[in-house]
Amino acid sequence: MWDGAPPFRADFDYSRDAVLRSIEGSLKRLKTDYIDMLAIHDPGEAIHFQPGEDPFARSRFKEAME
């Protein structure tokens, strides 16, 4: 199903520049020049954390909102 898909690497960077790069990449992949909506997934929660670690200790919410 995903044969020939471009390489993908998760990058948890919510800075303005990173978001703009992500949007540009999406526009190219979608072969369009506009998007209707942008969703930022889980900036307030850590996705990868160790047992006993506070998942909110590495929150990226403030960075995403700036």
N, C-alpha and C positions, 0 to 999 in steps of 0.2 A: 504494500500500500504506500509506503514512504520511500520507495526506491527512487534514487536521484534527488532526494530533498537536499537543500543546502544545509551545511553544518549549522547546528544551533548550540549556543552556550548561554546558560542562565547567567544574567548579570544584574545584580541587585543594586542599581545605581539610579536614584530618583532625581538626580540633578537636572537642571534645565537643559544643559547640553546633551545629556544622555537621553532624555525624553524626546528632544528634537531629532536626534539620530534614529531613535526607535521609530518615530513617526515617519521619517523619510524612508527608512527601510521598508516599513509596511506599505507606504504608498507605491514604492517600486514593485514589491511583490504582488500587490493587488492590481497593478497596472492602472492606476487612477491618479488624479491630481487633487482629490479632496476626500475627507472623511466626515461622517456625520456626528460621530461621538468618540470620545477617548475615555477609556476606563483604566484606572490605576488599581491593580490588584494588591490587596493586603499590605499597604505601606506601614500599617501600625502593628503588624505582627511578624515575628521572625518565622520563616518557613523551616529553617534548619536550626535546631537547637538540641542540646544534650539533655538527658534526663536530669531533672532537678534545676535546670537553668530557666530563668524567667524569660518567656518568649517575647515579652514586651521590652526587655532591657535594651534591645537593639532596634528600637522602633525607628522607622524612616519616614514617619508621618510628617514631621516638621519639614524635612527636606523636600518631600513631595509637594507640600503646600506652597513652599517658597518658589 
